[in-house]
Amino acid sequence: MKIKPKSIVIVGGGTAGWMAVNSLLSSWRDTVKITLVESKDIGIIGVGEGSTPYLKQYFSSLGIKESEWMPACDATYKAGISFPDWSTKAGYESYFHPFFSKLDLKPADLFFHNSGLRRRGVKVDALPNHYFVSSQLIELNKSPVPKIDLPFDVDYGYHFDSAKLGRFLKERALKLGLTHVIGNVASVETSVDGHITAVNVEAQQSLNADFFIDCSGFKGLLVNETLGLSFCSYKDSLFNDAAVAIPTNLASHTEVPAQTVSRALTNGWSWKIPLTSRWGNGYVFSSDFISPDSAETELRAHLGLLDADIEARHLKMRVGRLNQHWHKNCLAVGLSQGFIEPLEATALMLIQFTIERFISSFEDESKSDELTKADYNKDLNKTFDGVRDYIVAHYKLNSRNDSTYWQACREDARTPDSLANLITIWDNGGDFESALKQQQDSLIYLRPSWYCLFSGMGRFPSTSIEDTQSVPAYRAKEYCQKIAKKYFISHQTQLEKIYQN
Ligand SMILES: Cc1cc2nc3c(=O)[nH]c(=O)nc-3n(C[C@H](O)[C@H](O)[C@H](O)COP(=O)(O)OP(=O)(O)OC[C@H]3O[C@@H](n4cnc5c(N)ncnc54)[C@H](O)[C@@H]3O)c2cc1C
């Protein structure tokens, strides 16, 4: 039988640590004592400014309103991600990956239909931008928050300042009774059976607990350096292992868009994230193909900052995941447990899933401790691998020929089996719907996302026959525009509403 921990020590005060502590205090506040130790010398990674719609549930599960946290974190709304320059196919040079809702049902059906026709060589439009409301919200500079209550949820995400998000969550946790220690963990003690018993903080006390959570970032102080847990690298499928970040000012009166832009560059891709206080910019690249200095120069040129005196931050990334996220009395959360490059901004979603799934593991008290951990680790691995497959697909489907990097991503990167199957079926005109259904257990991304990616990249036969019978795309676009105008207000007005509350 499992017993909930009565005392927990969390090592690390990055976004992972603060998200974990808030969820735990929300669920187990009356029965657990939590201590979080963080080092001021080491600091946090300080990037991670975009989310999936899953973050909306995080705040609502904690009972935190947008008007409380968004102004504190310079946050904006996110209706999806644009992917310019990943494809060189005419008409498909840029596509939008939208967040969906039931408002999309009608036009999206036409999109799936047209994608099917286009795969069979019929000359119809199948660019996702024309068939989803979110995409029209961006064209019209609107927010993805409906202005009236609809009888269903409309998915959207956020952009935010990660350091400010950490501070906001920290204040909240302190009010709920967290014990906060500032100092460097210098050593970790374990028992003969491999359980962690204490972390020793330099020139301070030892912190004992019956459970430990490793939120110490890429180094994995507990799971890697102490327990030596095995790591499953994704490097053979995903070549990017570094990033350079350069924030820029927001000109006054700029109306920020509710989207992230992920633009392909020569040896990776750049992100552009709108906050109310600044732009977050960066370049994710592979150091096997371009040096950090050259990547910085390329990003500066791209941002028009070649002569500007703005400091750049260089980061290394360890891409992959642990095989066991929960081992003995230790759980890894955040970068310590693994990382998939931030192309679809999935890391906070994985943090949230890791901690929520951990808490719910204690609901079935009759399940043995060992079986609980085995099931948990299996689920986490499946989730990480499912996200990886969707990210890898972007690289496999790219059609750039301007560098060996893009060619290698397409031809040399390992394609996970489940993804290879989807690509083969799509290319051969096979039953893509059935393939998605058959693999639904391992695919984290849903049907619309897969269609948007394949069609958005223009992955179709190069020759096509004239269309005689399909519904023209402009009808779908008109429909989406009408919905966008009817139910949504401008992004700027929505932000003002939330910020003034
Ligand atoms: C380039 C890049 C872009 C990203 N973009 C996104 C994005 O758009 N969306 C998204 O969801 N995620 C993104 N991420 C991931 C996201 O930044 C992280 O998942 C998130 O910030 C959580 O980090 P963390 O808390 O695990 O680690 P960190 O922020 O590194 O925190 C580690 C903590 O451990 C502490 N620590 C370390 N060693 C010790 C010690 N010895 N003693 C005491 N304390 C210690 C540190 O002081 C710090 O407080 C991105 C990551 C990268 C690299």
PDBQT file of the ligand as one rigid body, heavy atoms in Angstrom, charges set to zero:
ROOT
HETATM    1  C1  LIG A 601      15.888  27.783 -25.219  1.00  0.00    +0.000 C 
HETATM    2  C2  LIG A 601      14.740  27.308 -24.391  1.00  0.00    +0.000 A 
HETATM    3  C3  LIG A 601      13.467  27.781 -24.659  1.00  0.00    +0.000 A 
HETATM    4  C4  LIG A 601      12.372  27.330 -23.921  1.00  0.00    +0.000 A 
HETATM    5  N1  LIG A 601      11.117  27.747 -24.246  1.00  0.00    +0.000 NA
HETATM    6  C5  LIG A 601      10.055  27.210 -23.604  1.00  0.00    +0.000 A 
HETATM    7  C6  LIG A 601       8.735  27.585 -23.927  1.00  0.00    +0.000 A 
HETATM    8  O1  LIG A 601       8.484  28.428 -24.790  1.00  0.00    +0.000 OA
HETATM    9  N2  LIG A 601       7.723  27.009 -23.256  1.00  0.00    +0.000 N 
HETATM   10  C7  LIG A 601       7.928  26.082 -22.273  1.00  0.00    +0.000 A 
HETATM   11  O2  LIG A 601       6.955  25.543 -21.707  1.00  0.00    +0.000 OA
HETATM   12  N3  LIG A 601       9.178  25.760 -21.906  1.00  0.00    +0.000 NA
HETATM   13  C8  LIG A 601      10.232  26.277 -22.538  1.00  0.00    +0.000 A 
HETATM   14  N4  LIG A 601      11.491  25.933 -22.152  1.00  0.00    +0.000 N 
HETATM   15  C9  LIG A 601      11.671  25.064 -20.992  1.00  0.00    +0.000 C 
HETATM   16  C10 LIG A 601      11.485  25.859 -19.703  1.00  0.00    +0.000 C 
HETATM   17  O3  LIG A 601      12.356  26.963 -19.688  1.00  0.00    +0.000 OA
HETATM   18  C11 LIG A 601      11.741  24.976 -18.491  1.00  0.00    +0.000 C 
HETATM   19  O4  LIG A 601      11.046  23.782 -18.626  1.00  0.00    +0.000 OA
HETATM   20  C12 LIG A 601      11.260  25.661 -17.238  1.00  0.00    +0.000 C 
HETATM   21  O5  LIG A 601      11.828  26.919 -17.122  1.00  0.00    +0.000 OA
HETATM   22  C13 LIG A 601      11.574  24.838 -16.010  1.00  0.00    +0.000 C 
HETATM   23  O6  LIG A 601      12.933  24.865 -15.710  1.00  0.00    +0.000 OA
HETATM   24  P1  LIG A 601      13.400  24.184 -14.364  1.00  0.00    +0.000 P 
HETATM   25  O7  LIG A 601      12.658  24.799 -13.251  1.00  0.00    +0.000 OA
HETATM   26  O8  LIG A 601      13.305  22.716 -14.519  1.00  0.00    +0.000 OA
HETATM   27  O9  LIG A 601      14.949  24.532 -14.290  1.00  0.00    +0.000 OA
HETATM   28  P2  LIG A 601      15.711  25.903 -13.931  1.00  0.00    +0.000 P 
HETATM   29  O10 LIG A 601      14.961  27.094 -14.351  1.00  0.00    +0.000 OA
HETATM   30  O11 LIG A 601      17.090  25.719 -14.474  1.00  0.00    +0.000 OA
HETATM   31  O12 LIG A 601      15.768  25.907 -12.350  1.00  0.00    +0.000 OA
HETATM   32  C14 LIG A 601      16.682  25.117 -11.637  1.00  0.00    +0.000 C 
HETATM   33  C15 LIG A 601      16.668  25.542 -10.187  1.00  0.00    +0.000 C 
HETATM   34  O13 LIG A 601      17.507  24.657  -9.432  1.00  0.00    +0.000 OA
HETATM   35  C16 LIG A 601      18.348  25.420  -8.612  1.00  0.00    +0.000 C 
HETATM   36  N5  LIG A 601      19.549  24.674  -8.306  1.00  0.00    +0.000 N 
HETATM   37  C17 LIG A 601      20.386  24.050  -9.166  1.00  0.00    +0.000 A 
HETATM   38  N6  LIG A 601      21.412  23.501  -8.481  1.00  0.00    +0.000 NA
HETATM   39  C18 LIG A 601      21.215  23.789  -7.173  1.00  0.00    +0.000 A 
HETATM   40  C19 LIG A 601      21.934  23.536  -5.985  1.00  0.00    +0.000 A 
HETATM   41  N7  LIG A 601      23.090  22.861  -5.982  1.00  0.00    +0.000 N 
HETATM   42  N8  LIG A 601      21.446  24.012  -4.825  1.00  0.00    +0.000 NA
HETATM   43  C20 LIG A 601      20.282  24.699  -4.777  1.00  0.00    +0.000 A 
HETATM   44  N9  LIG A 601      19.563  24.978  -5.869  1.00  0.00    +0.000 NA
HETATM   45  C21 LIG A 601      20.029  24.527  -7.050  1.00  0.00    +0.000 A 
HETATM   46  C22 LIG A 601      18.596  26.699  -9.400  1.00  0.00    +0.000 C 
HETATM   47  O14 LIG A 601      19.042  27.736  -8.590  1.00  0.00    +0.000 OA
HETATM   48  C23 LIG A 601      17.181  26.952  -9.941  1.00  0.00    +0.000 C 
HETATM   49  O15 LIG A 601      16.413  27.588  -8.959  1.00  0.00    +0.000 OA
HETATM   50  C24 LIG A 601      12.586  26.400 -22.859  1.00  0.00    +0.000 A 
HETATM   51  C25 LIG A 601      13.871  25.966 -22.565  1.00  0.00    +0.000 A 
HETATM   52  C26 LIG A 601      14.945  26.384 -23.325  1.00  0.00    +0.000 A 
HETATM   53  C27 LIG A 601      16.313  25.863 -23.005  1.00  0.00    +0.000 C 
ENDROOT
TORSDOF 0
